[in-house]
Amino acid sequence: RGNRVVAVLQGTEDQKTAAAVHDQCRHKFGALACPTKVLFHPALPVLASGKIDLVALTSWLKDQI
């Protein structure tokens, strides 16, 4: 219902890696759970606790999609 599966990897963009992630997800989880896009973020935003800052990452994703 308006949501899509997107993979975000930390690092520089690499089409071979993106294709491999896409293929592995399709193989393990099926076409419906496979990410529609594989995006690369240079350094995932983290909170003081070291956990990924999902609010900041969501904001970044809105600009990418």
C-alpha positions in Angstrom: 0.0 0.0 0.0 2.4 2.6 -1.2 5.5 1.1 0.5 8.5 -0.3 -1.3 11.4 -2.4 -0.2 14.7 -0.6 -0.7 18.2 -1.8 0.3 20.6 0.8 1.6 24.3 -0.2 1.8 27.1 1.8 3.3 29.9 2.6 0.9 30.4 3.9 -2.6 28.1 3.0 -5.4 29.0 -0.3 -7.0 26.7 -1.8 -9.7 28.1 -5.3 -9.3 27.3 -5.3 -5.6 23.9 -3.9 -6.2 23.1 -6.6 -8.7 24.4 -9.3 -6.4 22.3 -8.0 -3.5 19.2 -7.8 -5.7 19.8 -11.4 -7.0 20.4 -12.8 -3.6 17.3 -11.2 -2.1 15.2 -12.4 -5.1 16.6 -16.0 -4.6 16.1 -16.1 -0.8 12.9 -14.0 -0.3 11.1 -14.1 -3.7 10.2 -11.4 -6.1 7.7 -9.6 -3.8 10.2 -9.1 -1.0 13.1 -8.2 -3.3 14.2 -4.5 -3.1 13.1 -2.4 -6.0 16.3 -0.3 -5.6 19.7 -0.8 -4.0 21.1 2.5 -2.8 24.5 3.4 -1.4 25.1 5.8 1.4 28.7 7.0 2.1 28.3 6.8 5.9 25.0 5.6 7.4 23.8 8.1 10.1 24.1 6.8 13.6 22.8 7.8 17.0 25.0 8.3 20.0 24.2 4.7 21.0 25.8 3.5 17.7 22.5 2.4 16.3 21.4 3.5 12.8 19.4 6.8 13.0 16.3 5.6 11.2 14.7 9.1 11.1 17.8 10.6 9.4 18.0 7.7 7.0 14.3 7.9 6.1 14.8 11.6 5.4 17.7 10.8 3.1 15.7 8.1 1.4 12.9 10.5 0.5 15.4 12.6 -1.4 16.7 9.5 -3.3 13.5 8.0 -4.4 
